[in-house]
Amino acid sequence: MLGVHVHISAKGVRPDTDITVTVIPDEIDVPLMRGDLHTLKNVCRYASVVMLAGEIAFLVLIAATLVLGAMSFGSAEMREFFVGLVRCGGSDLSLIAATLEMALIFVAMFITVKAIHDIMVSIQNEHSPFLVANADRFKTVCLAYLILSVPLTLLEYLNREDAVMAVIVLLVCMLIAVCLYCLTIVFRYGSMLQTESDQTL
């Protein structure tokens, strides 16, 4: 409903009486908005398949990183290959740190892609993308980056012994977490407005 508050003076009505007039225009169901939502649902339908493939790919990468890292301690050729792949130092500590850091990066990517996939599936099935469940998914990824920022920073320093790069890793994780927290607030606010709109209509 569209509420319009007006002042009117008419015969039989006390002057300066406040009256709320409820106007229900025929155009309240905007075709353009419905078309945009339909387009969004179609995009999410196909993109969610890509996200699902991404989830599987990152799980494979996590397992492959850990397996190759472990194998590099038993084979000189594998060690040389893996050290060149992850660009770490030649010491055992550097190799362990690089292996764990790479695995945690893939874990962060997996959590991110899974959340996006779940949000896209939700958009396909629900009448609005602004749901508390979607806000919670953004919050989960935000917390994941906050938690992972500590071990990633430490492992980066142990790997390269470069304090500047370690600080950069920390700042990047914090920046991503802040952006995701802002999205959490936006989606919670959008959910509240959507609920009020549904109750009004």
C-alpha angles and dihedrals in degrees: 000000000000112000117202119189112208140168114231136177117196141147110289092017123097110247117258092020113160112230127177112217118199113212121192108189121196089236095062089108097065111207091205093059091047090050092051091051091048090051091048091051091051092049091049091048092062098031091053088062089054090048091051090053088049091054091054092045093053092048088053091048092051091052093043092050093052093044095048091045091053093045092052089070092060101043129049092205092049090047092053091048095047094044089054091046097053094030098229135145124273098251123101091240092053091048093050091047092049092048094050092043092052091047092050091049089055089047089055090049091049092051090048095048092045091053091049090048092051091048091051092050089050091051090052093053103035133067093237137026090220101090131142088235091059091048089052090052091056089047091053092054090046091055091046092057092046091052095042093048091077100054092037091055092047094046092048090055093046090048101048103010087225114137093191093056090046091054090047090054090051093048093048091052091048092048092051090048092051092049091049091048089053089052088050091056092045093052093046091051091046089051091052092050091046091052092049090048092050091049092048094048 
